[in-house]
Amino acid sequence: MRKRYRYDAVTKSVIPLDKWLRKNREPKGHYIIPDIKPYKAVTGDMQGKWITSRKQHREFLKRNDLIEVGNEKSYFTKYGGMTPDNPNLVSDTKREEEICRTLKETMHQLQSK
């Protein structure tokens, strides 16, 4: 009878497929994200009232022009990432200045040869 095998990175050996599947298979079923815990709004048109569902929460934020504060960096979201606090940002002006400076240095080196 023919058997199938898979490489197990943990044990660094080849093991039968059925054993590998038992070891590496994801749990059966789907993960269902629970609804949010109810909270009282502290501002906006629902101030002091309970918000009890995600849908209600989204609608509340939209109606009152509010945003959720998360763990994202502000430079990823503000003005399309073009803010001065973005450490990865190099403005077009600075990029052009750098290119011009490099070209001038190169031309000066070539002329002096």
C-alpha positions in Angstrom: 0.0 0.0 0.0 1.2 3.4 -0.9 1.7 6.1 1.8 2.2 9.8 1.7 4.6 11.7 3.9 5.4 15.3 4.7 8.4 17.0 6.2 8.0 18.2 9.8 10.1 21.3 10.4 10.0 20.9 14.2 11.4 17.3 14.3 13.3 17.8 11.0 12.1 14.5 9.7 9.6 13.0 7.3 6.4 11.7 9.0 3.3 10.1 7.6 0.7 12.5 6.2 -2.1 11.6 8.6 0.2 12.3 11.6 1.4 15.6 10.1 -2.2 16.7 9.5 -3.2 15.9 13.1 -0.3 17.9 14.3 -0.5 20.9 11.9 -4.2 21.2 11.0 -6.0 24.3 12.0 -8.8 23.9 14.5 -12.1 22.9 13.0 -14.7 25.6 12.6 -14.6 29.3 11.9 -13.6 32.0 14.3 -16.4 34.3 14.9 -15.6 37.8 16.2 -17.8 38.7 19.1 -19.8 41.9 19.1 -18.4 44.9 20.9 -19.1 45.4 24.6 -21.7 48.1 25.1 -20.4 51.5 26.1 -21.8 55.0 26.8 -21.0 57.7 24.3 -19.2 60.7 25.9 -19.8 63.1 23.0 -21.8 63.7 19.9 -25.5 63.1 19.3 -25.6 60.0 21.5 -23.9 61.6 24.5 -24.8 59.6 27.7 -26.6 56.9 25.7 -25.5 53.3 25.3 -24.0 52.0 22.0 -24.5 48.3 21.9 -23.4 47.0 18.5 -20.7 47.5 15.9 -23.2 48.8 13.4 -24.5 51.4 15.8 -20.8 52.3 16.7 -19.9 52.8 13.0 -23.0 54.9 12.3 -22.3 57.0 15.4 -18.7 57.7 14.3 -19.9 58.6 10.7 -22.7 60.9 11.9 -20.4 62.8 14.2 -17.3 62.9 12.0 -15.3 61.0 14.6 -12.4 58.5 14.0 -11.2 55.6 16.1 -7.7 56.0 17.5 -5.7 52.8 17.1 -2.1 51.8 17.0 -1.4 53.1 13.5 1.1 55.8 13.0 -0.4 59.2 12.2 1.9 59.6 9.2 0.2 56.6 7.6 -3.2 58.2 7.7 -2.8 62.0 7.6 -2.7 63.7 4.2 -1.9 60.5 2.4 1.3 59.9 4.4 2.8 63.2 3.4 3.3 64.8 6.8 6.5 66.1 8.3 6.4 63.6 11.2 6.9 60.7 8.7 10.4 59.5 9.2 10.4 57.7 5.8 9.3 60.8 3.9 11.6 62.5 1.5 9.8 65.5 -0.1 10.1 66.0 -3.9 11.9 69.2 -3.3 14.6 67.6 -1.1 14.9 64.7 -3.7 15.4 67.2 -6.5 17.9 69.2 -4.5 19.9 66.0 -3.8 19.9 65.0 -7.5 21.1 68.5 -8.5 23.8 68.5 -5.8 25.0 65.0 -7.0 25.0 66.2 -10.6 27.0 69.3 -9.8 29.6 67.2 -7.9 29.8 64.7 -10.7 30.3 67.5 -13.4 32.9 69.2 -11.2 34.8 65.9 -10.9 34.6 65.3 -14.6 35.8 68.8 -15.5 38.8 68.6 -13.1 40.1 65.4 -14.8 
